[in-house]
Amino acid sequence: MLTFDAYVNEGGNRCPFCESDASVHMGDSGFDWGIAWSTSVCHQCDAEWTEEYEMARVTYNDGTENL
């Protein structure tokens, strides 16, 4: 099983349970109040998980940052 840090450092491209990099399928995603999420499933080991993301910064279309 991958640790959280190892999973993040590898870009979330492997199953955190069986470490397969060929069988991960992203499912539904959504966002609400500054938090986004995405579900994933591994077809190698049938594990399911949800990744959660929080807003880190705001960048204007001209490339400048506000926050």
N, C-alpha and C positions, 0 to 999 in steps of 0.2 A: 504494500500500500504506500502510495506517495504521501509525503507530508504536505501540508498546505503550502509551505514555502517552495518546495520542489515543484509542486503542481503549477504555482504561479510563475516561477522562474522558467518553466518549460512552455509557458504561454497557454496553459490549459488545453493542450492538444492531445493529451493522453488520458486514458481512464485512470482516475486516482486510486482505483481499487485493484485492477489486474495489470495496469500499466500498458495496455494495448494502445497502439497509436493508429491502428487501421480500422477499428470498429466503432469509433465514437460518432454518434449522430446527434446534432443539435436539434432540439425540438422547439417548443413554444418560447416566446419571449415577450416581455412587456415592460412598462415603466409607469411609475406613479410617485409623485412628490419627491423627485430628486433621486430615486432609487430605481435601477433597472435590474431585470433578472432574465435568465435564460436557462431552460431545462436541457439536460443532456441524458443520453442513454448509451450504454456500451453493449453492443450486440455480441461481444465475446463472452462477457460474464453476467449480462443482464442487469448490471448496476444502474441505478438512476440517481441523478443529483441535480441540484439547482445552484447556479452561480449567481451571486448578487453583486451589484456595482453601485457605488455612490458617486455623485458628482464631485469632481476634483477641481475643476476650474471652468471659467467661461472665456471663450476666445471669440472676438468679433470677426466678422467676415473679412475685415482688412488685415487680419493676422495679429492684432494687438490683444493683450489679455486684460481683463477687467478685475479679476479677483485673485 
